[in-house]
Amino acid sequence: MIVVTGAAGFIASCLVSRLNAANFNDIVVVDNFSIAKKLPNIEGKKLREYVDRETFFEWLDANHEQVEFIFHLGARTDTTEMDPAVFDLLNLNYSKQMWRACVQYNLPLVYASSAATYGDGTLGYTDTDEALFPLYRPLNPYGDSKNDFDNWALQQEEKPYFWAGLKFFNVYGPNEYHKGRMASVIFHAFHQIQQTGSMMLFRSHNPDYTDGGQMRDFVYVKDVVEVCLFLLNHRTHSGIYNLGSGQARTFLDLALNTFQALGRTADIQFKDTPEDIRDKYQYFTEADMSKLKSIGYAQPFTRLEDGIQDYVQNYLLPGRYL
């Protein structure tokens, strides 16, 4: 039996699909299932049981002997939410409770961290030097909550026999329909191009970057769940790992490839970055993926061109879920 929290969300629902494809059908999904717009993400999947996140730990107390592995991917991910108390409750304290339960019941744990922990990137994007983790200064309460838990986990004397935290970079792909403004730039580009025939990007306010030349590490969700499956099957080398593609690409690349996937002529315009986020805007992120590769992960990551083509043609245009 495998437990997946946040199972009706973006990455976790794609993981459930991948687990089903690998013949793991004894899956317990945990979430707040009252949010109707997320439910299509898990329709038609082979599942054992639905458990509300509020009652999960009582369920685990009664059923832990049947559980083999826990993927804790549930979290509040809204980077515009400014109330730290929300993140303390849903991200930090819930994750601490999950960790302690995994220690108590001797269960392996993979949990979702975030590249938001790195802040403005002044200290780089490497996951190999744990001495740097307490020095990171995230740019919002969401990033703080993820960084706080990473540091708490590293400080614990009692740990699950296998555990891994995954610092997700800019994940895109199917099953993010419900995320609104928190959906990937590719999702928004697709809809903007479909509705207006053009794409609007933020102008650069940094002399080192041209307009549209701002760079992010965009990683396809299908690659993310492959890493999760690898960790399920290789329960060694606990620690915190970056999970990006390992190659930064420009927003201009992203926009041009979305136009190409739609078979449309590119029409890209620029607008000023809003002043309220301008001083916190990241111009470059890129995951150092050497640590994950050093423990034996050898699968290649999807090129941005190929990922956008697959996402647009096979999911966004027909409105399909993974």
Salt bridges, closest charged atoms under 4 A:
ASP26 OD1 - ARG48 NH1 2.79
ASP31 OD1 - LYS38 NZ 3.14
GLU54 OE2 - ARG53 NE 3.83
GLU68 OE2 - ARG235 NH2 2.61
GLU81 OE1 - ARG76 NH1 3.62
ASP150 OD2 - LYS167 NZ 3.49
ASP211 OD2 - ARG203 NE 3.88
GLU226 OE2 - ARG18 NE 2.53
ASP253 OD2 - ARG249 NE 3.06
ASP272 OD1 - ARG203 NH1 2.66
GLU305 OE2 - ARG249 NH2 2.68
GLU305 OE1 - ARG303 NH1 3.91
ASP306 OD2 - ARG303 NE 3.10
ASP310 OD2 - LYS222 NZ 2.78
